[in-house]
Amino acid sequence: MKTLQTNKYCAHLGVAIILPLLGLGLFYVASGAQTTTKKPAVTIAKVAPPSKPVKLQVKPPHPKDEKKIVEPKVKPKTIDQHKDQPRKPPITHLTGGRTVQMGSDGRIKELHDPTRGLTIKHGLTGRTRVVSDQGGRRIVAERGGRSFVQRPFRYGGRDYAKRRYIYNGRIYDRYYAQSRYHDVDINYYTPVRYYPTAYYGYSYNRWSTPVPYAWEWAGNSWSQYYGAYFTPAQSYSSPPAWLTDYMLSTTLAAAYQANANAQALAAPPTDAAPMTPQVKTLITGEVQRQIALENAEAQSGAQTEASSSVERDFTDNVPHIFVAGNDLDVIDNGGSECSITEGDAFRLIEPPAAEAKTAKLVVLASKGGYECKIASVVAVGIDDLQEMQNHMRETIDAGLEAMRNNKALPTPPASASGPPVNSAFLAAAPPPDPNAATEINQQLQGSDQAEKTAMEQLAQQAQAAQTSANPPSSPQI
């Protein structure tokens, strides 16, 4: 069983991996001085150069944190160990190139219609997701969960996408750069604004003393529902540790609400593998890496596929941690189908092989039931893994903003209090989409009709097969 020392782990993350890889440092500045930057490929407003060189200040780990972090042992499971888990159903071909997979309950599990660019998926947890791609425009409609309409645009010779999300009555926009990896289209998160360098330094480093903290959602329905899985810390030694619980709590609260909206809120499973302090420490290390990455983007003024997408995670020889941001059914190493849901944690153990479209991850924490078991190895699509990374970065960004205005946390230095600077690509982004909600509802309604048509054809094919196997007898003379 692999054991890591926290002091060695942090040094590895903060210096040996992050800084040489990005070619940039994190500067925790009390005076307000900023570093000079080279002319960026995508212009972000510049700040005045420093009067003196700014020294790198990445604080060493606190002695209290110098404890062993034991990662879950990866032991391949046999099929017998998952005998109660469902198997992925076979594919049935319909007319028009459509394919369908049926669940054990006699209902459609997945329907794909290439002529309409339509895919309908019913997950093991009871949630439904409908995706359509037409002419570069994507609509993702999820019953009860986050739905969005995605529109492409270009800026500075690069492809971007704008998503208008609609969730629980809230409407908001997110932006993504686009690229291809292993012949898979990916959209990787692009911040709309960047903070002063000093604020990233504050957010990256430790506080002088641990900070007691009481979350305002304590005792809420969702926190009681997931109480066996997630428990927040009572105090925090650093912003990344606070951001870890911010990300997990935000994710689980959204999952609870989405399941309630979709009427898929079952009783909590009794076999949860909780989010342990050791796993949280691993996630905190990943949060710290994401802060370092955003700081580097802010200073260089640009993102690249190699630095800001999962391509970096596959090539930097770091065991990256992921937290799921939506439901996903996958196949484990025992050959069984299992579910990934919001708030589950994973560690990348094997990047995609040449031209492969999936990566291997080990489950570090799961909520039980139909979910993939702890220590299971699962294959996750590159595009789905990118969405996990997007979720983490988006939620960390929201946490960075919340932390700036949180009076219960240590006040950032004056040099970190400057306003964020908007990204240049926003000037080319398409205007707000007023029809997003209508399009999402129409897609959900259309999916119901598509499934009805598919079921009718399946019945016809079954009847034809039965007739062929048992032809009517010839009349007697």
C-alpha positions as CSV (number, residue, x, y, z in Angstrom):
1,M,0.0,0.0,0.0
2,K,1.5,3.3,-1.1
3,T,2.3,5.7,1.6
4,L,3.2,9.4,1.1
5,Q,4.5,11.9,3.6
6,T,2.6,15.1,3.4
7,N,5.7,17.3,3.6
8,K,7.2,15.4,0.7
9,Y,3.9,15.5,-1.2
10,C,3.4,19.3,-0.9
11,A,7.0,20.0,-1.8
12,H,6.5,17.8,-4.9
13,L,3.3,19.6,-5.9
14,G,4.4,23.1,-5.1
15,V,8.0,23.1,-6.5
16,A,9.0,19.9,-8.4
17,I,5.8,19.7,-10.6
18,I,3.8,22.9,-10.7
19,L,6.5,25.5,-10.9
20,P,8.9,23.9,-13.4
21,L,6.0,22.8,-15.6
22,L,4.3,26.2,-15.8
23,G,7.5,28.2,-15.7
24,L,5.9,30.5,-13.2
25,G,5.8,31.1,-9.5
26,L,3.1,32.0,-7.0
27,F,3.8,35.2,-5.2
28,Y,2.3,36.0,-1.9
29,V,2.8,39.7,-1.8
30,A,1.9,42.0,1.0
31,S,3.2,45.2,-0.7
32,G,1.0,45.1,-3.7
33,A,3.9,44.6,-6.2
34,Q,3.2,42.5,-9.3
35,T,5.5,40.7,-11.6
36,T,6.2,41.8,-15.2
37,T,4.9,39.5,-17.9
38,K,5.8,39.0,-21.5
39,K,3.4,40.1,-24.2
40,P,0.5,37.6,-24.2
41,A,-1.0,35.9,-27.1
42,V,-4.5,36.9,-25.8
43,T,-4.3,40.3,-24.2
44,I,-5.3,40.7,-20.6
45,A,-5.0,44.1,-19.1
46,K,-1.5,44.7,-17.7
47,V,-0.5,46.0,-14.3
48,A,2.4,48.2,-13.4
49,P,5.8,46.5,-13.2
50,P,7.3,46.0,-9.7
51,S,9.9,48.4,-8.4
52,K,11.8,45.4,-7.0
53,P,12.0,41.7,-8.0
54,V,9.4,39.7,-6.1
55,K,10.7,36.7,-4.3
56,L,8.9,33.4,-4.5
57,Q,7.1,32.6,-1.2
58,V,5.6,29.1,-1.1
59,K,5.3,28.2,2.6
60,P,6.4,24.7,3.7
61,P,3.8,22.4,5.2
62,H,2.9,22.8,8.8
63,P,4.3,20.2,11.2
64,K,0.8,19.1,12.2
65,D,0.2,18.1,8.6
66,E,3.2,15.8,8.5
67,K,1.3,12.6,8.7
68,K,1.0,9.6,6.5
69,I,-1.5,9.7,3.7
70,V,-2.6,6.2,2.8
71,E,-4.2,5.9,-0.6
72,P,-6.8,3.1,-1.1
73,K,-5.2,0.0,-2.3
74,V,-6.1,-0.9,-5.9
75,K,-7.2,-4.5,-6.0
76,P,-8.8,-5.7,-9.3
77,K,-12.3,-7.1,-8.6
78,T,-13.6,-10.3,-10.1
79,I,-17.0,-10.6,-11.7
80,D,-18.3,-12.6,-8.7
81,Q,-17.5,-9.6,-6.4
82,H,-19.9,-7.6,-8.6
83,K,-22.5,-10.3,-9.2
84,D,-25.3,-7.9,-8.1
85,Q,-24.3,-5.1,-10.4
86,P,-25.9,-4.7,-13.8
87,R,-24.1,-5.7,-17.0
88,K,-24.0,-3.3,-19.9
89,P,-26.9,-4.3,-22.2
90,P,-26.3,-5.4,-25.8
91,I,-26.9,-3.0,-28.7
92,T,-29.9,-3.4,-31.0
93,H,-29.9,-1.8,-34.4
94,L,-33.0,0.0,-35.7
95,T,-33.7,1.6,-39.1
96,G,-32.1,4.9,-40.0
97,G,-28.8,4.0,-38.3
98,R,-30.4,4.3,-34.8
99,T,-29.2,2.0,-32.0
100,V,-30.8,1.2,-28.7
101,Q,-29.8,-0.5,-25.5
102,M,-32.5,-1.9,-23.2
103,G,-32.4,-2.0,-19.4
104,S,-33.4,-5.0,-17.3
105,D,-36.7,-3.3,-16.5
106,G,-37.7,-3.4,-20.2
107,R,-37.2,0.3,-20.7
108,I,-34.7,2.0,-23.0
109,K,-31.4,2.7,-21.3
110,E,-29.7,4.4,-24.2
111,L,-30.9,5.6,-27.6
112,H,-28.6,7.0,-30.3
113,D,-29.9,8.6,-33.5
114,P,-27.0,9.8,-35.7
115,T,-29.2,11.5,-38.3
116,R,-30.4,13.9,-35.6
117,G,-27.2,14.0,-33.6
118,L,-29.3,12.8,-30.6
119,T,-28.3,10.6,-27.7
120,I,-30.7,9.8,-24.8
121,K,-29.3,8.2,-21.6
122,H,-31.1,6.9,-18.6
123,G,-28.6,6.4,-15.8
124,L,-28.5,3.7,-13.1
125,T,-29.5,6.4,-10.6
126,G,-32.7,7.2,-12.4
127,R,-31.5,10.5,-14.0
128,T,-32.1,11.2,-17.7
129,R,-29.7,13.2,-20.0
130,V,-30.5,14.1,-23.6
131,V,-27.7,15.5,-25.8
132,S,-28.0,16.8,-29.4
133,D,-25.3,18.1,-31.7
134,Q,-26.3,20.0,-34.8
135,G,-24.0,22.3,-36.8
136,G,-21.6,23.0,-34.0
137,R,-24.4,23.8,-31.6
138,R,-25.0,21.5,-28.6
139,I,-28.0,21.2,-26.3
140,V,-27.7,19.1,-23.1
141,A,-31.0,18.7,-21.3
142,E,-31.0,16.9,-18.0
143,R,-34.2,16.2,-16.1
144,G,-33.9,17.9,-12.8
145,G,-30.2,18.8,-13.3
146,R,-28.0,21.3,-15.1
147,S,-29.0,21.8,-18.7
148,F,-27.3,24.1,-21.2
149,V,-27.2,25.4,-24.8
150,Q,-23.7,25.7,-26.2
151,R,-22.8,28.0,-29.1
152,P,-19.4,28.3,-30.8
153,F,-17.4,31.4,-31.5
154,R,-13.9,32.4,-32.5
155,Y,-11.4,34.9,-31.1
156,G,-7.7,35.4,-31.9
157,G,-7.7,32.5,-34.3
158,R,-9.0,30.0,-31.7
159,D,-12.3,28.2,-31.2
160,Y,-14.4,28.9,-28.1
161,A,-17.8,27.9,-26.8
162,K,-20.3,29.7,-24.7
163,R,-22.7,27.7,-22.6
164,R,-25.9,29.2,-21.2
165,Y,-26.8,27.0,-18.1
166,I,-30.3,26.7,-16.7
167,Y,-30.6,25.1,-13.3
168,N,-33.2,25.3,-10.6
169,G,-34.4,28.6,-11.9
170,R,-30.9,30.1,-12.2
171,I,-29.4,31.2,-15.5
172,Y,-25.7,31.8,-15.9
173,D,-23.0,31.6,-18.6
174,R,-19.6,29.7,-18.8
175,Y,-16.9,29.7,-21.4
176,Y,-14.6,27.1,-22.8
177,A,-11.8,26.8,-25.3
178,Q,-12.1,24.0,-27.8
179,S,-9.5,21.4,-29.0
180,R,-9.2,17.8,-30.0
181,Y,-7.2,15.1,-28.1
182,H,-7.0,11.5,-29.5
183,D,-9.6,12.5,-32.0
184,V,-12.1,13.5,-29.3
185,D,-13.6,17.0,-29.1
186,I,-13.1,18.6,-25.7
187,N,-14.2,21.9,-24.2
188,Y,-11.9,23.1,-21.4
189,Y,-12.9,25.7,-18.9
190,T,-11.7,29.3,-19.6
191,P,-12.2,31.9,-16.8
192,V,-13.9,35.1,-17.7
193,R,-11.7,37.0,-15.3
194,Y,-8.5,36.7,-13.5
195,Y,-7.5,38.0,-10.0
196,P,-4.4,39.9,-9.0
197,T,-1.3,37.7,-8.7
198,A,-1.1,38.5,-5.0
199,Y,-4.6,37.0,-4.5
200,Y,-3.6,33.7,-6.1
201,G,-0.6,33.7,-3.7
202,Y,-2.8,34.3,-0.7
203,S,-5.2,31.5,-2.0
204,Y,-2.3,29.1,-2.5
205,N,-0.4,29.4,0.8
206,R,-1.2,28.6,4.4
207,W,-2.8,30.9,6.9
208,S,-0.7,31.7,10.0
209,T,-3.0,29.7,12.3
210,P,-5.9,27.3,11.7
211,V,-9.2,29.1,11.3
212,P,-12.3,27.7,13.0
213,Y,-15.3,27.7,10.6
214,A,-19.0,26.9,10.8
215,W,-20.7,26.4,7.5
216,E,-24.1,28.1,7.1
217,W,-25.7,25.0,5.5
218,A,-25.0,22.7,8.6
219,G,-28.2,20.8,9.3
220,N,-29.7,21.3,5.9
221,S,-31.5,18.4,4.2
222,W,-28.8,17.7,1.8
223,S,-26.1,17.6,4.5
224,Q,-28.1,15.2,6.5
225,Y,-28.7,13.0,3.5
226,Y,-25.0,12.8,2.7
227,G,-23.9,12.8,6.3
228,A,-22.4,9.3,6.2
229,Y,-20.3,10.3,3.2
230,F,-19.2,13.9,3.8
231,T,-18.3,15.7,7.0
232,P,-16.8,19.2,6.8
233,A,-13.7,20.1,8.8
234,Q,-14.2,22.2,11.9
235,S,-11.1,24.4,11.1
236,Y,-8.9,25.1,8.1
237,S,-5.2,25.7,7.9
238,S,-5.2,27.1,4.3
239,P,-7.4,28.4,1.6
240,P,-7.1,25.2,-0.5
241,A,-8.4,23.2,2.4
242,W,-11.4,25.5,2.8
243,L,-12.0,25.5,-1.0
244,T,-12.0,21.7,-0.9
245,D,-15.0,21.6,1.4
246,Y,-16.6,24.4,-0.5
247,M,-16.3,22.4,-3.7
248,L,-17.6,19.2,-2.1
249,S,-20.5,20.8,-0.3
250,T,-21.5,22.8,-3.3
251,T,-21.4,19.7,-5.5
252,L,-23.4,17.5,-3.1
253,A,-26.0,20.2,-2.5
254,A,-26.6,20.5,-6.2
255,A,-26.7,16.7,-6.6
256,Y,-29.4,16.5,-3.8
257,Q,-31.5,19.1,-5.5
258,A,-31.2,17.6,-8.9
259,N,-32.2,14.1,-7.7
260,A,-35.2,15.7,-5.8
261,N,-36.2,17.6,-9.0
262,A,-36.0,14.4,-11.0
263,Q,-37.9,12.4,-8.4
264,A,-34.8,10.1,-8.2
265,L,-34.0,10.7,-4.5
266,A,-33.8,7.2,-3.1
267,A,-32.9,6.3,0.5
268,P,-29.2,6.8,1.2
269,P,-27.2,3.6,0.6
270,T,-25.8,1.9,3.7
271,D,-22.5,0.9,2.0
272,A,-21.0,4.3,1.4
273,A,-17.2,4.6,1.3
274,P,-16.8,8.0,3.1
275,M,-14.8,11.0,2.0
276,T,-11.9,10.5,4.5
277,P,-9.5,13.2,5.7
278,Q,-6.8,11.4,3.6
279,V,-8.8,11.7,0.4
280,K,-9.6,15.3,1.2
281,T,-5.9,16.0,1.6
282,L,-5.3,14.6,-1.9
283,I,-8.2,16.8,-3.3
284,T,-6.6,19.8,-1.5
285,G,-3.4,19.2,-3.4
286,E,-5.3,19.2,-6.7
287,V,-7.1,22.4,-5.7
288,Q,-3.7,23.9,-5.1
289,R,-2.5,22.8,-8.5
290,Q,-5.6,24.4,-10.1
291,I,-4.8,27.7,-8.3
292,A,-1.3,27.6,-9.6
293,L,-2.5,26.9,-13.1
294,E,-4.9,29.9,-13.1
295,N,-2.2,32.1,-11.8
296,A,0.0,31.0,-14.7
297,E,-2.8,31.7,-17.2
298,A,-3.3,35.2,-15.6
299,Q,0.4,36.1,-16.0
300,S,0.9,34.7,-19.5
301,G,-2.5,36.0,-20.7
302,A,-3.4,32.8,-22.6
303,Q,-4.4,29.1,-22.3
304,T,-3.1,26.2,-24.4
305,E,-4.3,22.6,-24.7
306,A,-1.1,21.4,-23.3
307,S,-1.3,23.6,-20.2
308,S,-5.0,24.0,-19.4
309,S,-6.9,20.9,-20.5
310,V,-6.7,17.2,-19.5
311,E,-3.9,16.8,-21.9
312,R,-1.7,18.4,-19.2
313,D,-3.0,15.9,-16.7
314,F,-2.1,13.0,-19.0
315,T,1.5,14.1,-19.6
316,D,2.9,15.8,-16.5
317,N,3.5,12.6,-14.5
318,V,1.4,13.8,-11.5
319,P,-1.4,11.5,-10.0
320,H,-4.2,14.0,-10.6
321,I,-7.4,13.9,-8.5
322,F,-10.9,14.4,-10.0
323,V,-14.3,15.1,-8.4
324,A,-17.3,14.2,-10.5
325,G,-19.7,17.0,-11.3
326,N,-22.5,15.0,-13.0
327,D,-23.8,11.4,-13.2
328,L,-22.1,9.0,-15.5
329,D,-22.4,5.2,-16.0
330,V,-19.1,3.4,-16.7
331,I,-17.6,-0.1,-16.8
332,D,-15.4,-1.2,-13.9
333,N,-12.5,-3.6,-14.0
334,G,-14.8,-6.5,-13.1
335,G,-16.7,-5.9,-16.3
336,S,-19.8,-4.6,-14.6
337,E,-21.6,-1.3,-15.2
338,C,-21.6,1.1,-12.2
339,S,-22.5,4.7,-11.6
340,I,-20.3,7.8,-10.9
341,T,-22.3,10.6,-9.3
342,E,-21.6,14.1,-8.2
343,G,-19.0,14.4,-5.4
344,D,-17.3,11.0,-6.0
345,A,-13.5,11.2,-5.9
346,F,-11.0,9.5,-8.3
347,R,-7.3,9.4,-8.9
348,L,-5.9,9.1,-12.4
349,I,-3.7,5.9,-12.6
350,E,-3.2,5.5,-16.3
351,P,-3.6,8.0,-19.1
352,P,-5.1,7.0,-22.4
353,A,-2.9,4.7,-24.5
354,A,-2.0,5.9,-28.0
355,E,-5.3,6.8,-29.8
356,A,-7.4,5.5,-26.9
357,K,-10.4,7.5,-25.9
358,T,-10.7,6.5,-22.3
359,A,-8.4,6.8,-19.2
360,K,-8.2,4.6,-16.1
361,L,-9.1,6.0,-12.7
362,V,-9.3,4.4,-9.3
363,V,-12.3,5.2,-7.0
364,L,-11.2,6.9,-3.8
365,A,-14.6,7.7,-2.3
366,S,-18.2,6.7,-3.4
367,K,-21.7,6.9,-1.9
368,G,-22.6,3.2,-2.3
369,G,-25.5,1.5,-3.9
370,Y,-25.2,1.3,-7.7
371,E,-22.1,3.5,-7.5
372,C,-18.6,2.2,-8.4
373,K,-17.1,0.6,-5.3
374,I,-14.0,2.1,-3.6
375,A,-10.7,0.8,-5.1
376,S,-12.5,-0.2,-8.3
377,V,-10.7,0.8,-11.5
378,V,-13.0,2.5,-14.1
379,A,-12.6,3.6,-17.6
380,V,-13.7,7.2,-18.2
381,G,-14.0,8.9,-21.6
382,I,-11.6,11.7,-22.3
383,D,-14.5,14.2,-22.9
384,D,-16.2,13.1,-19.6
385,L,-12.9,13.5,-17.7
386,Q,-12.5,17.0,-19.2
387,E,-16.0,17.8,-17.8
388,M,-14.9,16.6,-14.4
389,Q,-11.9,19.0,-14.6
390,N,-14.2,21.8,-15.8
391,H,-16.5,21.2,-12.8
392,M,-13.6,21.5,-10.4
393,R,-12.2,24.6,-11.9
394,E,-15.6,26.3,-12.2
395,T,-16.4,25.5,-8.6
396,I,-12.9,26.6,-7.3
397,D,-13.4,29.9,-9.2
398,A,-16.7,30.4,-7.5
399,G,-15.0,29.6,-4.2
400,L,-12.2,32.1,-4.8
401,E,-14.8,34.8,-5.3
402,A,-16.8,33.7,-2.2
403,M,-13.6,33.7,-0.2
404,R,-12.7,37.3,-1.1
405,N,-15.9,38.5,0.6
406,N,-16.1,36.1,3.5
407,K,-15.6,38.0,6.8
408,A,-15.2,34.7,8.7
409,L,-11.9,34.0,7.0
410,P,-8.5,35.9,7.2
411,T,-8.5,39.1,5.2
412,P,-6.3,39.0,2.1
413,P,-3.4,41.5,2.0
414,A,-4.0,44.9,0.4
415,S,-2.1,43.9,-2.7
416,A,-4.6,41.1,-3.3
417,S,-7.7,43.3,-3.1
418,G,-7.6,44.8,-6.6
419,P,-10.4,44.1,-9.0
420,P,-10.3,41.1,-11.3
421,V,-9.5,41.7,-15.0
422,N,-11.8,40.4,-17.7
423,S,-10.5,38.0,-20.3
424,A,-10.2,39.5,-23.8
425,F,-12.2,36.8,-25.6
426,L,-15.4,38.1,-24.0
427,A,-15.5,40.8,-26.6
428,A,-16.2,38.2,-29.3
429,A,-18.6,36.1,-27.3
430,P,-22.2,35.7,-28.7
431,P,-25.0,37.6,-26.9
432,P,-27.2,36.0,-24.3
433,D,-29.4,33.3,-25.8
434,P,-33.0,34.2,-24.9
435,N,-34.4,30.9,-26.3
436,A,-32.2,28.5,-24.3
437,A,-35.0,27.4,-21.9
438,T,-37.4,26.8,-24.7
439,E,-34.9,24.8,-26.7
440,I,-34.1,22.6,-23.7
441,N,-37.8,21.9,-23.0
442,Q,-38.4,21.1,-26.6
443,Q,-35.5,18.7,-26.6
444,L,-36.9,16.8,-23.6
445,Q,-40.3,16.6,-25.2
446,G,-38.7,15.4,-28.5
447,S,-36.8,12.7,-26.6
448,D,-40.0,11.3,-25.3
449,Q,-41.4,10.9,-28.8
450,A,-38.1,9.5,-30.1
451,E,-38.2,6.8,-27.4
452,K,-41.8,6.0,-28.2
453,T,-41.0,5.5,-31.8
454,A,-38.0,3.3,-31.0
455,M,-40.2,1.1,-28.7
456,E,-42.7,0.7,-31.5
457,Q,-40.0,-0.4,-33.9
458,L,-38.6,-2.8,-31.4
459,A,-42.0,-4.4,-31.0
460,Q,-42.3,-4.7,-34.7
461,Q,-38.9,-6.3,-35.0
462,A,-39.7,-8.7,-32.3
463,Q,-42.9,-9.7,-33.9
464,A,-41.2,-10.2,-37.3
465,A,-38.5,-12.4,-35.7
466,Q,-41.1,-14.5,-34.0
467,T,-43.0,-14.9,-37.3
468,S,-39.8,-15.9,-39.0
469,A,-38.9,-18.5,-36.4
470,N,-42.5,-19.9,-36.3
471,P,-44.0,-19.5,-39.8
472,P,-47.7,-20.4,-40.2
473,S,-48.4,-24.0,-41.2
474,S,-49.7,-24.7,-44.7
475,P,-53.4,-25.4,-45.0
476,Q,-54.4,-29.1,-45.2
477,I,-56.1,-30.3,-48.5
